[in-house]
């Protein structure tokens, strides 16, 4: 059985990346979502093992020490995110393509490790004001965390040119169609 390829979605928080990924998962392409690990507290609607593998900061650091991550990053103090090697290999060995919804630095790290077996997509908001509006609508951020996210978003936008393809999410269905076309072209090219 042929190993699956890797599809990497990265974007600043609020760009619509996760919404696009959920739409892509409904397609007939044999994808499986790579569930990331994090040390942050779950949000009200999140499930362990489905949205993230929720670990304590100590447990996360133990897995780092044991080299169990393909990539990881301390995004905020004691708030880690990472991709477990075992998760990626399990999916690839099943013949499915691995779908990542991952931060910008982690996405580029994976792309660099897997080269032509990986496609790195950057989901771009139409502009920073729209990004701020989307984050406010979520209702999950206080003023301080909103300011941190916006500052981080500006930094992340500078990484866009390093990705294989940039998709502007100005209109969701258009962005989903463009993404699907890009994916089919990549997966059909050997």
N, C-alpha and C positions, 0 to 999 in steps of 0.2 A: 504494500500500500504506500502511495506517495504521501510524503509529509505535507501538512498544510502550510500555507504562507502566513505572513503576519501583516495585519492592517492596523496602522497606528493613527488614532485620532487624538489631536492635541489642540488646545485653544485656551484662551483666558476664560476664567470662570464667568458664566453668563452669556457665552457666545452661542449657545444652542447645540453644543457638541453632543451632549448626552441625548438630547431629543433626536438629533440626526442618527446617532448610533442605534437608538431604539427602533427607528424607522427601517434602517438597513437590516437589522436582525429579522425583520418580517419578510425579507426578500427570500427567493428560492436558492440563494447562494449558501453553501454549507459552512456557515460561520458559527463560531462559538465564542461567547464573550469571555475575555480574560478578567476574572474578578481580582481586583487589586487588594492588597492588605493596607490597613491604616491603623494608626494609633489614636485617631480622633474619636470623639464620642459619636455614636450613631444619631442621626436625625430621627425624628418621630416616625417617619414612614420607611425607614431603611431596615433591611433584614441581613443578619450575619450570613455569609456564604453566598448571598445573592447580589447584594449591592457592593459589599466589601467583606473581607475577612477582618473583623474588628479585633485588634490585639492591644494589650496594654503596652505602654512605652517600653517597659522592661522586656516583655516578651518579643517585641519588635527588635530591640537591640540584640537580643540573644540570637535571633534568626540572622541578623546582619553578621554577627560574629561567626556563625556557622556557615556563612556564604550561601544562604538559601535563597537569596534574591538575585534576579537577573539585573535589576536596577532598583534603587531606592533613593529617597531624598527626604531630608528634614525640611519640610516646607515652611513650617512655623516652629517655634520652640516646643520641643517634645511632641510635635505633630508630624509623624512620619507617614509616607506613602511609598509603596513598593510593589514590585511584581515578583511573585514566587516562581522560581524556576520550574518547580514541580507542576504548577498550573499550566504553564506554556507547553511543556513537553507532553503532558497528558492530552491536551487538545490537538497538538500537531501530530502526535502518533496515532490519533483516531482518524486522521485524514481530513479533519476540518481545518478551516482557516481561523487563525486566532485574531480576534477583534479587541483592540485596546482603546480604552477611554482613559487617557493618561495625561499628566502634566507635560509641559513643553520640554523640559530638560530630560525627563524620563523617556519621552517619545524619541528624542534624538539619540539618546544612549542606545535604545533598542535598535533603531535604524542602523546605527554605526556597527552594532554587533552582528546584525543579520544581513546587511547589504541588500543585494537584489532580491532576497527572499522576503523583504519587507517593503511596504509602501507607507510613507509618512504623509498624512494629510493634516493641514492646519486649517481649522475653522475660524474664519475671521469675522468679527462683528462689523456691521456697516460703519460704525464710528463709536468713539468712547462714550458719548452721551447716551447712545442706545444701550450700551453695555451697562452703564450705571442704572438706567431705567429698568432693565431686566433684573438686575440684582436687587433693586428696591422692591420690585413686584414679588420676588420670592418670599420676602418677609422673614428671611432667616438671618439677616445681618443687623447688628446694631451699628451706630455711626462709626465707631472705632474699627470694627471688622470690615465694614464697607470701604472705609478709607484704605485699609491694608490691602484688600482685594483689588481695588482700583489701581493702587500703586504697583502691585505685582502684575496686573494686567498690562499696564504700559510697558513694563520691562519685558513681558512675554511676547508682546507684539513685535518686538525687534527680532525675534527668532524666526518669524514667518518665512523669510527667504531661504532658510536652511532646509525647509521641508520640500518633499517631492511635488506637492500640489497645494495651492492655497484656494480654499472655497469660501467665498463671501456669503454669509448667512443673512441676507437682507430679507429674503422671502423664503420661508421654510421649505415649501414643496419644490421650488426651483433648486435650492441647495441640495435637497435629497436626490433629485433627478441627476444633477451634475455629479454628485458623489457616486451614485450607482453606476453611471457610465464610466467614470474613472476606475472604479473597482473592477468592473467586468473586463475592461481593457487590460488592466494589470494582471488579473487572474487568468486570462486567456492567452497571455503572452508568455511563452516559455523560454 
